[in-house]
């Protein structure tokens, strides 16, 4: 089946989770990219006005905290990272709240740790919170709770959620999303690292994640974030096995979300796996 035919159903997505990384939210110098944030907020507000449910998973607490405190570089000590994350999360939510309010929408903050969603009671409470916020037409804004989550910010590996890519996929399963969109600093999933290989080709549609495909996943992308292709593939596995389509695309212009929902050939679509039952 042609790629365009596989994409045409994306416009039917009623509940969408959008994940943005630090590299999308900040400039190379670490300062907040307000123009891009404003565009993202406008797109999400417009989707809400269409009657869709949208959950935003955002990175950037530590990066924004570094900028707010004029530190010049990311701290190395764990306690310093956690303190900077606490400051940055406040600033991040202030900006989101302010921008969304300009478009007539209210936001609610949800900070998650893996132990919460792995605990049956905690998981139920989180799901109930998401559902209530969405019923009230409030946009949930989700982040890892960096001020208490030790493993990810200390080792920058997969010990907590495996970066916010994996967190976004878990959130998509919690809210029974139809579509997960990960906005990154790369155009999609390539057969090899496009930063190192000029002959690399973008894979438009991925019907199944194979061992060969996993070998294509290279290292990290931007120095300002912690996620690379490995975490994006991990997110795709979680989402697609739960019956959720996932699109990985470049977040330089958040209007790309419209193109994704219109079924245009942008980014890489990881197709939801059909249940055998």
N, C-alpha and C positions, 0 to 999 in steps of 0.2 A: 504493500500500500504506500502511496506517495506521502511524503512528509506533511504536505499541506492538508491532506485528508486526516492524518493522525492529529493534527493541531486544531482542526476546526471546532472540536468540542470544548476547547478551553474557554470559549466565550460563555459557556453555560455554567461556569464555576460560580457558585453562590457564596461560598466561604473560602477566603483566601488568606494565607499567611505570607507576609512579605518580610524577608530578612535583609538587613543592611549591615555591612561591615564597617570597621573603623576607616578603612581606606576610602569608602564611599562618603563618609561623613566629614572627613578632615582633609586639609591640604597637606602637601609634603612636609611643611614646617610644623604640622601638628595642630594648627589652628582650625576651628570649626568652619566647614564649608557651608555658610549660611544660604547661599543661593541654591545649592543642591538640596539642602534640607527643606527649604521652602517649596521647591518643586515636588519633592517626595510627599510632603504634607498635603499639597494641593491635589495630587493624583489620588492619594488615599481618601481624602475628603470627598472627591468627586465619585469614587467608587462607592463610598458610603451613601452618597446622595442617590445613587442608582439602585440602592436597596441591598447591596452586597454587604456581607460581614467581613471585616478586615482586622487581622491581628498583626501588629508590627513587632518583630523581634529585632532589637537593636544592640549592636556592640558600641564601643566607644567610651565607656565610663573612665577607664584609666587614661586613654588618650586625651579626652576633654579635660580631665583633672590635671594632667601635666600642663596643658595649655593655660588653664584657669590660674594655676599656682605659679606660672612662669618658671617652671623647673628646667626647661631646656632639653631634658632627656627623661626617658622612662626610668623610674627608680629601680634599684636592684634588690633592696631588702624587702622581704615579704610584708612586714608591717607597714612600710612606706607605701607599697603598692596598694595595700588595702585602704589606707588612709586617703590616698589620692583617688582611688575608685569611689569612695564615699562622697568626696567633694564633686568628682566628675559626674556621678549619677544624678546629683541634685541639679547641676547645671544643665545636663542633658534633658532631664524631665521638664525643667523650667522652659527651655527653648521649645520642646515639643508642645507643651501645654499652651504656650504663648502663640505659636504658629497655628496650631489646630483651632484655637479659639477664634482666630481671625477668619476662619472658614466655617465657624458655627458648630464646631465639634468639641466634645469633652473627651479627655483621656484618663485612663487609670493605669497605675504602675503595678506590675507583677514581677517580683524578683524571685528567681527559682534556684534551687539546688537539687542535685540528683536524688539525694536521700528523701526529699519531699515527694517526688513523683514515683519513687520506688516503694514508698510506704502506702498501703492500700487506703488508709484513712486520709493521709495527706493528698494522695492522688484524687480521691473523690472530692475533697474540699477545693482543690485547685480547679477541677473541671466545673464544679458548681459556680465558682467565682467567675471563670471565663464565660459560662453560659449566661449568668446574670448580667454581667457587663454588656455582652452582645445584645441581649434582650432589651437592655436600656439604651441601646445605640451608642454605647461608650466604646471607644477604641482602646483595647488592652495593649499596653506597651511593655514588652517582656525583655528582661536581661538576666544574665547570670548574676547571682548575688556576689559580686567580686569582693565586697568588703569582708565576707566570711568564708568564701569558697577558696580553700587553700591550694588545691592541686593544680588547677588550670593555670592560674596566674604565676604560680611558683615554677612549674616545669614547662608550661605551655605545650602540654601533650594531652592525650585523650582521657585523663583520669577523672574528670568531672563529667561534663557533657561532651568533651572532645571539641571544644570551641562552640560558638553560637550557631555554627552551621548545623551541628547535630542537635543542639537545643531547639532550633527552629523546626526540625523534623519531628522531634518529640512533641512540641507544642501543636504541630499540625495534626498529629494522631490524637492528642488530648481533646482537641476541639472538632474532630471529624472533618477536617478541611477537605475541599475538593482539589485545591491547588496550593503548592508551595513555590514561591518565587524567591530565589536567592540572588540578590544583586551584589555583584563582586567587582573587582578591578580587571576582570578578564572577560572576553566575549562569550565564552562557553567552555565546553569540555573538548579538549583536543586529543588527537591520537599520540601526541608527544608534546613536550614543553615548548610552547611557541616563543618563549623568551630565549630559548637556547637553540631552537631549530626553525630555520626559515621555511622548511618544507612541511611543517606541521599543518594538519587539516582539522577544522572544526567539525565535530560530529553533531549533526542537526538533531537526529532522533535516536535515542538509545532505548531499545525495546527490552533489553535484559542486561543486567550487570554481570559480566563474565570475568573469569580470572584474567583473561587477556586485557580486558578493559581496565582492571585494577592495576595492571602493570603500567598503564599509560599515566596514572596519577603521579605527578612529580612532587616537588617540594612546595614550600610556602610561596605565597605571592608577595604582597606588599610588606615592607618592614614595619608598617604601623599596625598591622593586625597579626593574629596568631593562626589564622586558618589558611590552608592550602587545598590542593585538589583532593588530598586524602580525606579530609574532613567533609568536603562537598560530596564525595562518593559515598561516604558513610551516611550522610544525611539522605542521599538519594535512595540508598538501600532501605533505610527505615521508612521513608515516605512511600516508596513504590510498593513495598511489601504490605503496607497498610491500605493499599488501594488509592493512594494519593498521587496525582501527577506532580512532577517537579520540573521547574525550568531554572536553569542557571544562565544568567545573562549579565551584561555589563551595566553597572549602575551609574555611569557617568551622566546619563540623562534619564532621570526617573520616568519620563514619558514613555520609555520602552515598555512599561507595564501595559499601556494601551495596545502596543503592537503585539505583545504576548497574548493578550485576551482576544485580539482580533485574528489570531491564528497565523500571524506573519512569521516568516522564516528568520527569527532572531533567537540567539542563544541556543542552548541545548535542552531538548525536552527529554526527560526520563519518564517513560510511560508507566502508569500505575499497573501493577500486576493483578490480573483477574484471579479471583478466589476459585479454588477447585471445587468448593462445596456448592 
